[in-house]
Amino acid sequence: MVDRVQIKVPEPLRFVAPGGEVIGVLPDFAQDHNTLVSMYRAMVLTRAFDTKAIALQRTGRLGTYGSSLGQEAVGIGSALAMRAEDVFLPSFREHGAQMLRGVPLEGLFLFWGGDERGNAFAEAVQDFPVCIPVASQFPHAAGVALAMAQRGEPRVAVAVAGDGATSKGDFYEALNLVGVWRLPAVFVINNNQWAISVRRTDQSAAQTLAQKAVAAGVPGTIVDGNDVIAVRAAVAEAVDNARVGKGGCLIECQTYRLGDHTTADDASRYRDDEEVSPHWQEEPIARLRKLLVADHGWSRQEEKALLQDSDTRVNAAAEAYLAIEPEPARAMFDHLYAELPVDLAFQAEDVTNG
């Protein structure tokens, strides 16, 4: 039997160690106190939203929900590397990125509550809605990037998905187009080591997911996905290159899914606490907090105030969501077509007339 191909794997890009120690020289943006605090605030708010969303789901007031617990740095870092005019194509864990892109918290609750109005966010009107079908946002991103290139627009499409998405044909086909047409698209992989219950090593024999870029002729970068500074720096460089015509990039953010795949999953059935526990020492919020405490004088009072503010904002958004009058049953037809086909039009009429 022929041995599997082995390559020399570079160390992931990292600026902050799990203990909060700075490695090398921080990027310019990360040398600013206020910038670091704003990044930390965004991740803390994301986790507060996560906690509330799970509580609402468990009490029957929200639908199935995908947590971003332990993966907040991927969405926050990616969003902060983008400009407002760029287009974001998220999977179902980038709640923090959507917040930073302007989507209100109550809008996110609406989406996860099964209300299509949660996809009609006017604040980030050109961003795509949450993508549930795995990897299907990558061909969308390639198409968006192609339109930008044909129009001569200095804009970039940024798509995010999990490690399992890289095993889908949608991913390979889209990445191939990004390479051959030098499209301004950046593909960010949230490698949380699990595709539902399938380990990363059981779904791909590749040593890294970033190396899958080689066949497409685009750069591939490996990043410590628990270091929000490294994620932002890597995505920013890729976005800047794409914006000036240098083509796209594939970025693998190596992190870990601390919770269940979704609220419909029970991860304890396929992994044990002994495996999960060490990863709590690497998670992104604690890591940045350690840096802020050690090098920026972040105090307990500031931490307490931030937690209270985040909870207040999330609770207010939840109350606003719960107070929104549900749409009538006919609304299920209103977001499908500009003009309903005859058979659906008859069904819509029946629902309307009771």
C-alpha positions, 0 to 999 in steps of 0.5 A: 500500500502506498503511504499517504503524502506527507508535507512539512506543515508550518506552524499556525500564525499566532500572536497570543499564546493560550496563556496570554503571552505575546509572541513576536511583534503584534500587528499595528492594530493590536498595539492599540488598547481601544482596538483590543478592548473592542475585539474583546467586547465583541467576543464577550457579546457573542458568547452572551448571545449564544448563552441566551439563544440556547436558553430560549431554545431549551424553553421552546422559544427558539428553533434549533441553534448552532453555538459558536462557543469557543469559536468566537475569534473566527467570526469576529476576526474575519468581520473586522478585516472586512470593509462595509462594502464587502460581502459576507457569506456566513455559515451558521456559527458567525453570529458575532460577525453578523453583529459587527456587520450591523445585523441587530441582535433581535434580527438574529433571534428572529432568524433562529426563531424561524421567522424569515424577517430575520433574513431581511436585515437592512443594516447589511443588505448585501450580505448573504443570509445564514447558509445551512446547507453545508458548503453551498455558500462557496459557489455563491461567493465565487459568483459574487466575486466574479460579478465584482471583478467584471464590474471593476469594483474594489470589493471582496467576498468573504465566505466562512464554513466549517471543516466538513464543508471542505469535503464537499464538491461545492467547495472544490468547484468554487475554489477552483474558479477562484484560482483560475479566474483570480477572483476576489474571494476569501474562503475562511474555514472554521476548523473546529475538528468536528463535522457533527460527529465525524472527526476531522481526521476521519473526513479528510486524509489531508494533513491540513485543510489549508493545503487543499488550496494548492490544487486550485492555485491559490495561497493557503494559510493556517491560523490559530483560530483561538487567537482573534488577532491572528485571525484578523491579521490573516484575513485582512492580508488576504482581503487586501490582496484580493481587493487589488487584483491578486486573487483569492485565498484559503484560510484554515482557522484551527479551533475547537468546538466546545459545545454540541454541534447544534441544540439537536446534537448530544456531543457526549455520545461521540466524545468524552470530557477528557478530550474536551476539557484541555481545549477550554485552556485555549479558548479565545475569550480567556486568551485575550482577557489574559493579555488585557489583564497582563499588558493593558491593566484590564480590571475586575470592575471593567470585566464585571461592567462588560458582562453586565452590559452584554447581558443587558443588551442580549436580554433586551434584544430577546424581549424585543424578539419575543414581543414581535407579532408572528407572521400569518401562516401565509408568510411561508409563501412570501419569501419563495418567488417574486411571483408564485407559480400557479400551484403554490398560488392556489395553496397560498390562497387556501391558507389565507382563506383558512 
